[in-house]
Amino acid sequence: MIKVSMFYPNTNGSKFDMSYYLKTHIPMVQQKLGAALKGASVEHGLGGGQAGSPPTFLAMGHLLSIRSKPSNRRGRRTAASASHRHIAS
């Protein structure tokens, strides 16, 4: 099993478009990885470690795959590149 996790830190002035991530970004990743992707989940940060504190991360995304053959490497690179473009924009 391979698990790839993306963390989106809650820094001063940062924003996260959860609707875009769920409706556009995750389906795009699913399409790019195809059958190699066995699961995807997204978590929305609600609060920090102390009551009333802001969340450390605005969101976290997780991708699961059971394949680790070399033929799958291109798909993983594509997902990483797609995530990087999303973070940068």
C-alpha positions in Angstrom: 0.0 0.0 0.0 1.2 3.4 -0.9 -0.2 6.5 0.8 0.6 10.0 -0.5 -0.6 12.9 1.7 -0.7 16.6 0.9 -0.8 19.1 3.7 -2.0 22.7 3.2 -0.7 24.7 6.1 -2.7 27.5 7.7 -0.3 30.4 7.4 -1.2 34.1 7.9 -3.6 35.1 5.1 -3.8 31.7 3.5 -7.1 30.4 2.0 -8.2 27.0 0.7 -11.0 26.5 -1.8 -12.5 23.3 -0.5 -15.3 23.3 -3.2 -12.7 23.5 -6.0 -10.6 20.8 -4.4 -13.5 18.4 -4.1 -15.3 19.1 -7.3 -12.4 19.7 -9.7 -9.0 18.8 -8.3 -9.7 15.4 -6.8 -11.7 14.2 -9.9 -8.8 15.3 -12.1 -6.3 13.3 -10.0 -8.6 10.3 -10.1 -8.8 10.6 -13.9 -5.0 10.9 -14.2 -4.2 7.9 -12.0 -7.1 5.7 -13.1 -7.2 2.2 -11.7 -3.9 2.7 -9.8 -5.8 4.9 -7.4 -7.6 2.8 -4.8 -8.9 5.6 -2.6 -8.8 9.3 -2.0 -9.9 11.4 1.0 -9.9 15.0 2.0 -9.9 16.4 5.6 -10.8 20.0 6.4 -9.0 21.6 9.4 -11.4 22.7 12.1 -9.3 23.7 15.0 -5.8 23.5 16.6 -4.5 21.6 19.5 -5.9 24.0 22.1 -9.5 25.0 22.4 -10.4 28.0 20.2 -7.0 27.9 18.3 -6.9 27.9 14.5 -6.2 24.7 12.7 -2.5 23.9 11.9 -3.6 22.8 8.4 -6.5 24.2 6.4 -6.8 20.8 4.6 -5.1 17.5 4.0 -5.5 15.3 1.0 -4.7 11.6 0.9 -4.3 9.2 -2.0 -4.1 5.4 -1.7 -2.6 3.0 -4.2 -1.6 -0.7 -3.9 0.6 -0.6 -7.0 4.3 0.2 -6.9 5.5 -1.2 -10.2 7.7 1.0 -12.4 4.9 1.3 -14.9 3.0 3.3 -12.3 5.7 5.9 -11.7 4.5 8.2 -14.5 1.0 8.4 -12.9 2.5 9.3 -9.5 4.6 12.0 -11.1 1.5 13.4 -12.8 -0.4 13.6 -9.6 2.5 15.3 -7.8 2.8 17.8 -10.6 -0.9 18.4 -10.6 -0.8 19.0 -6.8 2.2 21.3 -7.1 0.4 23.4 -9.7 -2.7 23.6 -7.5 -0.6 24.7 -4.5 1.3 27.4 -6.5 -1.9 29.0 -8.0 
